[in-house]
C-alpha cells in the first residue's frame, strides 16, 4: 500500500491482481481475467464497491501487461506514473468506468466477436472458402496400381469478371463508414459499452459501393470443375487425399479452402483383401485333391500363376504366393496372395461313376485317417457316458 501526495492510498498492482512479482505474462493475464469476471457489475449489483475495485484491477493490468510500463513500475513503483514520470499515462481515477469496461471487454471477449482484428485494427477483408468433401469409388484393380481419376466437383470459384473482389470492374472495396473499418460498433448503455457486429458491412470492415453484376458482390460464382486426381497404389477404403486450395473459393478474394477426397474400394468378385494381403478361394476336384496336380491361380495384375496341389490335400488348405498381394500405401514391400483350396464333391454322377465310388468306398477304409480319428474319439465319448 502506498500513500501519494494527496493522502490517497494506492494498492500495489501485484497485490491488486493477486500475483507475485516476477510472474509471467500469462500468469498476470490469467489472474486479471479471474478478477475481472469476479468483479463483473452484473454479478455484483448489491456491492457498492465493485465498480471501484473493477477499475483498480483494470488499472493494474493496464500497467503490468505492457513490458515498458511494467519495467518502470518494478523500478520506481507508482512514482513512475506521477507528475509525468516516464511519460506514462494509465487508466486511473481519471478514466471513466465505461472506458475501463471496454478495455476488459476487448481482452476477454475479443476472440469471440468476429475472430479478432487484423494488423492496424482493421477487420480482415476476405473470408477463407469452405473445405469440400468428395467420395471417390475405385475398383480393387485401380487400387492395386497407381491411377488417374477424373472427377467433377460442384464448387464456388473466383468470379472472372471482378477477379474475386466483388466490385464492378475489379475496384477495391471501400472502408465501411459506420464502423470505420473495424467491423464492430459500440453503443453506450449506462455503465456498459456493448459491442456488436457492424450491421452495414456484416463485420467485414468494408463495403462495395458498386457490386459486380456477375457475382452480386460475393466475388465468387457457382461452377462445376473437372479435376484429375492421382490415386496412389495401395489405397484402402477410408484413405483421405487432400488437395490444397481446390475447395470452395474464398469470399471477396479470400483464400480457397481444401478438397478432401475419401476413397472407397469396391468389393471384387474373385479376391478379398485384408490390408496388403489378398485371398482367393479356388475349387479343386476330388480326384486332384486325392492324387495331386496343378491348377492355374489368377493374380490381381491380370496374370496367372501355376500352383502345385499336394496329394491328399484337404479343404481349407492355404497356399501362399509371396509378393502377389497389394502394394503398401506408405512404403514397404507388397503383401502376399493366399490361395484357399476348396475340395468339391462331384454331382450329377452317371451310373458307372456311382458304381466306381461304391467300389472305392468298400475298399478304401484306410484312406480317411481324419474320419477314423474322429469316430474313434466319438466312441470313447459314448463309452464314457455309458460308464457314468
C-alpha positions in Angstrom: 0.0 0.0 0.0 1.4 3.4 -1.0 0.2 6.9 0.1 0.5 9.6 -2.6 1.0 13.3 -2.2 -2.8 13.9 -1.8 -3.1 11.5 1.1 -4.8 8.9 -1.1 -3.6 5.3 -0.7 -2.9 3.2 -3.7 -2.6 -0.6 -3.5 0.4 -2.4 -5.1 -0.5 -3.5 -8.6 0.7 -7.1 -8.0 -1.3 -7.2 -4.8 -4.4 -5.9 -6.6 -4.2 -8.8 -9.2 -3.1 -11.3 -6.5 0.2 -12.3 -8.2 3.8 -12.3 -7.1 6.5 -10.0 -8.5 8.3 -11.8 -11.4 5.1 -13.6 -12.5 5.0 -14.4 -16.2 2.8 -12.5 -18.7 0.4 -15.5 -19.0 0.0 -15.7 -15.2 -0.7 -12.0 -15.0 -3.3 -12.2 -17.7 -4.9 -15.3 -16.1 -5.2 -13.5 -12.8 -6.6 -10.4 -14.4 -9.3 -12.4 -16.2 -10.4 -14.1 -13.0 -10.5 -10.9 -11.0 -12.4 -9.1 -13.8 -15.0 -11.8 -14.0 -15.4 -11.9 -10.3 -16.0 -8.2 -10.1 -18.2 -8.0 -13.1 -21.0 -5.5 -12.4 -23.7 -7.9 -13.4 -22.6 -10.2 -10.6 -22.2 -7.5 -8.0 -25.3 -5.3 -8.3 -25.6 -5.2 -4.5 -21.9 -4.4 -3.9 -21.3 -0.6 -4.0 -17.5 -1.1 -4.0 -17.5 -3.4 -7.1 -17.1 -0.6 -9.6 -14.1 1.0 -7.9 -12.4 -2.4 -7.4 -13.1 -3.2 -11.0 -11.3 0.0 -12.1 -8.3 -0.8 -9.8 -7.9 -4.3 -11.4 -8.1 -2.8 -14.9 -5.6 -0.1 -14.0 -3.2 -2.7 -12.5 -3.4 -4.9 -15.6 -3.1 -2.0 -18.0 0.3 -1.3 -16.4 1.6 -4.8 -15.9 0.6 -6.2 -19.4 2.9 -3.6 -21.0 6.6 -4.6 -20.8 7.8 -0.9 -20.7 5.3 0.2 -18.1 5.9 -3.0 -16.0 9.7 -2.4 -16.1 9.2 1.2 -14.9 6.7 0.1 -12.2 9.1 -2.6 -10.9 11.8 0.0 -10.6 10.0 3.1 -9.3 6.6 1.9 -8.2 3.7 4.2 -8.6 6.1 7.2 -8.7 6.9 6.2 -12.3 3.5 7.4 -13.4 3.1 10.5 -11.2 3.9 14.1 -12.4 4.5 12.8 -15.9 7.2 10.4 -14.7 8.4 8.2 -17.5 5.9 9.7 -19.8 3.4 7.0 -19.0 -0.3 7.6 -18.5 -2.6 4.9 -17.2 -6.4 4.4 -16.8 -6.5 5.5 -13.2 -9.0 7.6 -11.3 -9.4 10.0 -14.4 -10.6 7.1 -16.6 -14.3 6.6 -16.6 -15.8 3.2 -15.9 -17.2 2.8 -19.5 -13.7 3.1 -20.9 -12.3 0.6 -18.4 -15.1 -1.9 -19.1 -14.4 -1.5 -22.8 -10.8 -2.5 -22.4 -11.8 -5.6 -20.4 -14.4 -6.4 -23.0 -11.9 -6.4 -25.8 -9.4 -8.5 -23.9 -11.9 -11.1 -22.6 -14.3 -11.4 -25.5 -12.5 -10.0 -28.5 -11.8 -13.5 -29.9 -15.5 -14.3 -29.8 -16.6 -11.1 -31.6 -15.7 -11.7 -35.2 -12.4 -13.5 -34.7 -10.2 -10.6 -33.7 -8.7 -7.8 -35.8 -6.1 -7.9 -38.4 -3.0 -5.7 -38.4 -3.7 -2.0 -38.0 -7.0 -2.7 -36.1 -8.9 -3.4 -39.4 -11.1 -6.5 -39.7 -10.0 -9.0 -42.3 -11.2 -8.1 -45.7 -11.7 -11.6 -47.0 -13.1 -14.9 -45.8 -11.5 -18.3 -46.5 -13.5 -20.6 -48.6 -15.1 -23.8 -47.1 -13.4 -27.2 -47.4 -15.2 -29.7 -49.7 -15.6 -33.4 -49.5 -15.7 -35.8 -52.4 -16.4 -39.6 -52.2 -14.4 -41.5 -54.8 -15.1 -45.1 -55.6 -12.3 -47.2 -57.2 -12.0 -50.8 -58.1 -9.5 -53.2 -56.5 -7.6 -53.2 -59.7 -7.3 -49.4 -59.6 -6.2 -49.5 -56.0 -3.6 -52.1 -57.0 -1.8 -49.8 -59.5 -1.4 -46.0 -59.4 -4.1 -44.5 -61.5 -5.5 -41.1 -62.5 -9.2 -40.3 -61.8 -11.2 -37.5 -63.3 -13.8 -36.0 -61.0 -16.3 -33.3 -61.4 -16.7 -31.1 -58.3 -19.6 -28.6 -57.8 -18.0 -25.7 -56.2 -17.6 -21.9 -55.9 -14.9 -20.3 -58.0 -13.5 -16.8 -58.1 -15.5 -14.5 -60.3 -13.6 -13.9 -63.5 -15.4 -10.6 -64.1 -14.3 -8.8 -60.9 -11.3 -11.1 -60.2 -12.8 -12.1 -56.9 -13.0 -8.5 -55.4 -16.8 -8.4 -55.6 -16.7 -4.9 -57.0 -17.7 -3.9 -60.6 -14.6 -3.7 -62.7 -12.4 -5.2 -60.0 -12.3 -2.0 -57.9 -11.1 -2.1 -54.4 -13.8 -2.2 -51.6 -14.2 1.0 -49.6 -13.9 1.3 -45.8 -17.2 1.0 -44.1 -18.3 4.4 -42.9 -20.3 3.0 -40.0 -17.5 1.2 -38.2 -14.5 2.9 -39.8 -13.2 -0.5 -41.0 -13.3 -2.2 -37.5 -16.2 -4.5 -38.4 -17.8 -3.7 -35.0 -19.7 -0.9 -33.5 -20.1 0.1 -29.8 -23.1 1.5 -28.1 -23.2 3.1 -24.6 -25.9 1.7 -22.3 -25.5 3.2 -18.8 -22.3 1.9 -17.3 -21.8 -0.6 -20.1 -20.3 -0.4 -23.5 -21.9 -3.1 -25.7 -20.1 -4.2 -28.8 -21.9 -5.7 -31.8 -21.1 -6.7 -35.4 -21.4 -3.8 -37.7 -24.8 -4.0 -39.4 -23.6 -2.2 -42.5 -20.7 -4.4 -43.5 -21.6 -7.5 -41.5 -18.3 -7.4 -39.7 -16.0 -7.2 -42.8 -15.0 -3.6 -42.3 -15.5 -2.8 -45.9 -18.4 -2.2 -48.3 -18.8 -2.5 -52.0 -20.4 0.6 -53.5 -20.9 -0.9 -56.9 -21.3 -4.7 -56.6 -20.2 -6.9 -59.5 -23.3 -7.9 -61.6 -21.9 -11.3 -62.4 -21.4 -12.4 -58.7 -23.7 -9.9 -56.9 -20.7 -8.7 -54.9 -19.7 -12.1 -53.5 -16.6 -12.4 -55.5 -17.4 -16.0 -56.4 -19.8 -17.9 -58.6 -21.1 -21.5 -58.6 -19.4 -23.6 -61.2 -18.6 -27.3 -61.8 -14.9 -28.0 -62.0 -13.2 -31.1 -63.5 -10.1 -32.2 -61.8 -7.6 -35.0 -62.4 -6.7 -36.8 -59.1 -3.7 -39.1 -58.7 -4.8 -42.2 -56.8 -1.7 -43.8 -55.3 -1.2 -47.5 -55.4 -2.3 -49.3 -52.2 -5.2 -47.1 -51.2 -7.8 -48.6 -48.9 -11.4 -47.7 -48.1 -11.2 -44.6 -45.8 -7.9 -43.3 -47.3 -8.1 -39.5 -47.5 -6.5 -37.5 -50.2 -6.1 -33.7 -49.6 -5.9 -31.3 -52.5 -4.8 -27.9 -51.0 -6.6 -24.9 -52.4 -9.1 -26.9 -54.5 -12.1 -26.3 -52.2 -14.6 -23.5 -52.3 -13.3 -20.1 -53.4 -12.9 -17.5 -50.6 -15.3 -14.6 -50.2 -14.2 -11.4 -51.9 -10.8 -12.6 -52.8 -10.1 -14.7 -49.7 -8.0 -17.9 -50.0 -9.7 -21.1 -51.2 -10.5 -24.0 -49.0 -9.2 -27.5 -49.5 -10.7 -30.5 -51.2 -10.7 -33.8 -49.3 -11.2 -36.9 -51.3 -12.4 -40.0 -49.4 -11.6 -43.3 -51.2 -13.9 -46.3 -51.2 -12.6 -49.5 -52.7 -15.4 -51.6 -54.2 -15.7 -55.4 -53.5 -14.0 -57.7 -56.0 -15.8 -60.8 -57.4 -12.6 -63.0 -57.0 -10.3 -61.5 -54.5 -10.8 -60.5 -50.9 -8.5 -58.0 -49.2 -7.1 -57.8 -45.7 -4.6 -54.9 -45.5 -1.9 -55.7 -48.1 -2.8 -59.4 -48.3 -5.2 -60.9 -50.9 -7.3 -64.1 -50.6 -8.6 -66.2 -53.4 -10.8 -69.3 -52.9 -10.2 -71.9 -55.7 -12.2 -75.1 -56.0 -10.3 -78.4 -56.9 -11.8 -81.7 -57.9 -11.9 -84.6 -55.5 -9.5 -86.5 -57.8 -7.0 -83.7 -58.0 -7.1 -83.3 -54.2 -6.6 -87.0 -53.7 -3.9 -87.6 -56.4 -2.3 -84.2 -56.5 -1.8 -82.0 -59.5 -1.5 -78.4 -60.7 -4.0 -75.5 -61.0 -3.9 -72.0 -62.5 -4.3 -69.3 -59.9 -5.3 -65.8 -61.0 -3.3 -62.7 -59.8 -4.7 -59.2 -59.5 -2.4 -57.8 -62.2 -4.3 -59.9 -64.7 -1.7 -62.7 -64.8 -1.8 -66.3 -63.7 0.5 -68.5 -61.6 0.9 -72.3 -61.8 0.3 -73.7 -58.3 1.1 -77.3 -57.3 -1.6 -79.1 -55.3 -0.1 -81.7 -53.0 -1.7 -85.1 -53.0 -4.2 -85.7 -50.2 -4.9 -82.0 -49.6 -8.0 -81.1 -47.6 -10.5 -78.3 -48.0 -9.3 -75.0 -46.4 -5.6 -75.6 -47.1 -3.9 -72.3 -47.9 -1.1 -71.9 -50.3 0.9 -68.7 -50.1 2.2 -66.8 -53.1 4.8 -64.3 -51.8 4.7 -60.7 -53.1 1.5 -61.3 -55.1 -0.7 -59.2 -52.8 -1.4 -55.4 -52.6 1.3 -52.8 -52.6 1.8 -50.9 -49.3 0.5 -47.4 -49.4 3.2 -45.7 -47.4 6.3 -47.8 -48.3 7.3 -51.3 -47.5 7.0 -54.5 -49.6 3.8 -55.8 -51.1 1.6 -58.3 -49.3 1.0 -62.0 -50.2 -1.7 -63.8 -52.1 -3.2 -66.7 -50.3 -4.9 -69.5 -52.3 -7.5 -71.3 -50.3 -8.3 -74.8 -51.7 -11.9 -76.0 -51.6 -12.3 -79.7 -52.4 -15.5 -80.0 -54.5 -17.8 -83.0 -54.1 -18.9 -84.2 -57.6 -22.6 -84.0 -58.5 -24.8 -85.4 -61.3 -23.0 -88.7 -61.3 -23.5 -91.4 -64.0 -24.4 -94.9 -63.1 -20.8 -96.0 -63.8 -19.4 -93.3 -61.6 -21.7 -94.3 -58.8 -20.5 -97.9 -59.1 -16.9 -96.9 -59.0 -17.4 -94.7 -56.0 -19.1 -97.5 -54.1 -16.3 -99.9 -55.0 -13.8 -97.3 -53.8 -15.7 -96.8 -50.6 -15.8 -100.5 -49.8 -12.1 -100.9 -50.4 -10.7 -97.6 -49.1 -11.3 -97.9 -45.4 -7.8 -96.8 -44.6 -7.9 -93.8 -46.9 -9.7 -91.5 -44.5 -7.5 -91.0 -41.4 -9.4 -87.9 -40.2 -12.7 -89.8 -40.3 -11.2 -92.7 -38.4 -9.7 -90.4 -35.8 -13.0 -88.5 -35.3 -15.2 -91.6 -34.8 -12.6 -93.2 -32.5 -12.9 -90.1 -30.2 -16.7 -90.3 -30.6 -16.7 -94.0 -29.5 -14.6 -93.1 -26.4 -17.0 -90.3 -25.6 -20.1 -92.6 -25.8 -18.3 -95.3 -23.7 -17.6 -92.7 -21.1 -21.2 -91.5 -21.0 -22.5 -95.1 -20.6 -19.9 -95.9 -17.9 -21.1 -92.9 -15.9 
